[in-house]
Amino acid sequence: MTFEELKPKVTEITSDTNISRNEKLLKICELLESNVDYYNWVGFYFRNGAKEELLLGPYVGAPTDHTVIPFGKGICGQVAVSNQNFVVPDVAAQDNYIACSFTVKSEIVVPLFVNGENIGQIDIDSNVLDPFTEADERFLEFVNAEIAKLY
């Protein structure tokens, strides 16, 4: 399924008034993981109140021990500080990378803003080297903009 075909499905999930916000986030994870071949782990991390750390939210994929990530640590922690998208074509070449699984070859993290504040991020791991393009970034920015409406 193309990103353009996925967009209305994302909006349909975020607009569903019969399910909780966390259920919506999980459904989005499931939608992306099952419809984009190279999205092998899809999840959300959110800032833990005033603390400079991220807490794991809903996700789909292999279990992870990384349920709390300090700001600045790993790709997710760096995005929490930089407020910028971070695409890692090859995790083996990245110094500040927290390995979740030996099968992961690349990662993309896109921050989630609500009223200009970075409250979290969507994190996607791929078992393929260098699959992420600018189209992935734009699509994930769209996903996060839809999710921001829930806050």
SVG drawing of the C-alpha trace seen along z (x, -y; Angstrom):
<svg xmlns="http://www.w3.org/2000/svg" viewBox="-17 -26 48 36">
<polyline fill="none" stroke="black" stroke-width="0.4" points="0.0,0.0 1.4,-3.4 1.7,-6.3 -1.1,-8.1 -3.4,-5.1 -2.4,-4.9 -3.1,-8.5 -6.9,-8.2 -6.6,-5.0 -4.5,-6.9 -7.1,-9.7 -9.9,-7.1 -8.1,-5.7 -7.4,-9.0 -11.0,-10.1 -12.5,-7.0 -14.4,-8.2 -15.0,-4.7 -11.4,-3.8 -8.9,-5.4 -5.8,-7.4 -3.5,-4.5 -5.7,-2.1 -5.4,-4.6 -1.7,-4.7 -1.5,-0.9 -3.8,-0.6 -1.5,-3.1 1.5,-1.0 -0.2,2.2 -1.3,0.4 2.2,-0.8 4.0,2.4 1.6,4.6 1.4,2.3 5.0,1.1 7.3,4.1 10.4,2.6 8.8,1.3 9.7,4.1 9.2,2.4 6.9,-0.6 6.4,-2.4 6.0,-5.6 8.1,-7.1 6.8,-10.0 8.4,-12.5 8.0,-11.5 6.4,-14.7 9.2,-17.2 11.9,-14.5 14.4,-14.5 13.6,-10.9 11.3,-9.1 8.9,-6.3 7.9,-3.6 4.3,-3.8 2.3,-1.5 4.4,0.4 4.3,3.4 7.3,5.7 9.8,7.6 9.8,6.9 12.3,4.3 14.2,3.7 14.4,0.0 11.3,-1.2 13.0,-4.3 15.5,-6.3 17.4,-9.3 17.5,-12.4 20.6,-12.4 21.0,-8.6 20.5,-6.6 18.6,-7.8 15.4,-8.5 17.1,-10.3 19.0,-12.5 15.7,-13.4 14.2,-14.4 17.1,-17.0 17.4,-18.1 13.7,-18.2 14.7,-17.0 14.0,-13.9 16.8,-11.4 17.3,-8.8 20.0,-6.2 20.7,-4.2 23.0,-1.8 22.8,-1.4 26.2,0.3 27.8,-3.0 26.1,-5.0 28.1,-5.7 25.3,-6.6 22.9,-3.8 21.0,-1.6 20.7,1.9 17.2,3.3 17.8,6.4 20.6,7.8 18.2,8.0 17.8,4.1 19.8,2.6 18.3,-1.0 16.1,-3.3 14.0,-6.5 12.7,-8.7 10.3,-11.6 9.4,-14.0 5.8,-14.5 4.9,-18.2 1.9,-19.5 1.6,-23.3 5.2,-23.6 6.4,-21.3 8.2,-18.0 6.1,-15.6 7.4,-12.4 8.2,-10.6 7.5,-7.7 10.3,-5.3 10.6,-2.7 13.3,0.0 13.9,1.9 15.7,5.1 16.8,3.6 19.8,1.4 19.0,-2.2 15.3,-1.8 14.0,-5.2 13.5,-8.1 12.2,-11.6 8.8,-10.1 8.9,-8.2 9.8,-11.4 6.9,-13.3 4.5,-10.5 5.6,-10.1 5.3,-13.8 1.7,-13.5 1.1,-10.6 2.4,-12.7 0.4,-15.7 -2.8,-13.6 -1.8,-12.1 -1.1,-15.6 -4.8,-16.4 -5.4,-13.8 -3.6,-15.9"/>
</svg>
